[in-house]
Amino acid sequence: MGWSMDEWIKEYWIKTLFGGIISAFGALTIWIKKKFKRSEAVEKGVQALLRNEIIKEYNHWLEKEYCPIYAKDNIKNMYTQYHGLGQNGVIDKLYEEILDLPTEKPKIEKER
């Protein structure tokens, strides 16, 4: 069977080329899925850490019955990042309660 170079290229190289492109696309898809899952796991981890820290700050300052400006600023930053990750709910309520606390330590009235 006498094949010309054009026939041979059409028969084998084009199939090989398309097979390679499809394989590369499949590998790229798998790589992207793995990266996305890792990124999602990192986001959920950061979310959990921020949630935990906001709850700890809430408990700390609620017990003291005040929250200084510097602490409120830090909590606002954590809340903004937490909220940006798409979470709220209970944290919204805690955040609002923290903001409602006075910024000065309550004065204790002395008994006479």
C-alpha positions in Angstrom: 0.0 0.0 0.0 1.7 3.2 -1.1 0.6 6.0 1.0 1.7 9.5 0.2 3.0 11.8 3.0 -0.2 13.8 3.0 -2.3 10.7 3.5 -0.1 9.5 6.3 -0.2 12.9 8.1 -4.0 13.0 7.7 -4.4 9.4 9.0 -2.0 9.5 12.0 -0.7 12.9 12.9 -4.0 14.7 13.0 -5.5 11.9 15.2 -2.4 12.1 17.5 -2.6 15.9 17.6 -6.3 15.9 18.6 -5.7 13.1 21.1 -2.9 15.1 22.7 -5.0 18.2 22.9 -7.9 16.3 24.5 -5.5 14.6 27.0 -4.0 18.0 27.8 -7.4 19.5 28.3 -8.4 16.6 30.6 -5.3 17.0 32.7 -5.8 20.8 32.9 -9.4 20.2 34.1 -8.2 17.8 36.8 -5.5 20.3 37.9 -8.0 23.2 38.1 -10.4 21.1 40.2 -7.7 20.2 42.7 -6.6 23.8 43.0 -10.2 24.9 43.4 -10.8 22.3 46.2 -7.7 23.4 48.0 -8.7 27.1 47.7 -12.1 26.3 49.0 -10.6 24.4 52.0 -8.4 27.4 52.8 -11.4 29.7 52.7 -13.4 27.5 55.0 -10.4 27.3 57.4 -10.0 31.0 57.5 -13.8 31.4 58.0 -13.7 29.0 60.9 -10.7 30.9 62.5 -12.4 34.3 62.0 -15.7 33.0 63.5 -13.9 31.5 66.5 -11.9 34.8 67.1 -15.0 37.0 66.8 -16.9 34.7 69.3 -13.9 34.9 71.7 -13.7 38.7 71.5 -17.5 38.9 72.0 -17.3 36.8 75.2 -14.3 38.7 76.5 -15.7 42.2 76.0 -19.2 41.3 77.0 -17.9 40.1 80.3 -16.1 43.4 80.8 -19.2 45.3 79.8 -17.2 47.6 77.4 -15.1 47.4 74.3 -12.4 49.9 73.6 -12.1 51.6 70.2 -9.0 49.7 69.2 -10.7 46.3 69.9 -13.9 47.4 68.0 -11.7 48.4 65.0 -10.0 44.9 65.1 -13.4 43.2 65.4 -14.8 45.3 62.5 -11.9 44.2 60.3 -12.4 40.5 61.2 -16.1 40.8 60.6 -15.6 42.4 57.2 -13.3 39.6 56.1 -15.6 36.9 57.6 -18.7 38.5 56.0 -16.8 38.7 52.7 -16.4 34.9 52.7 -20.2 34.7 52.6 -20.9 33.9 56.2 -23.1 35.7 58.7 -26.1 34.6 60.8 -25.2 34.3 64.5 -22.0 36.4 64.0 -24.1 39.3 62.7 -25.9 39.4 66.1 -22.7 39.1 68.1 -21.0 41.8 66.0 -23.9 44.3 66.5 -23.8 43.6 70.3 -20.1 44.3 70.4 -20.6 47.6 68.6 -23.3 48.6 71.0 -21.0 48.2 74.0 -19.5 51.4 75.5 -15.9 52.2 74.6 -15.0 53.2 78.2 -14.7 51.0 81.2 -17.8 51.4 83.4 -17.2 53.4 86.6 -17.9 51.5 89.7 -19.9 53.5 92.2 -18.3 53.3 95.7 -20.5 52.4 98.6 -20.8 55.0 101.3 
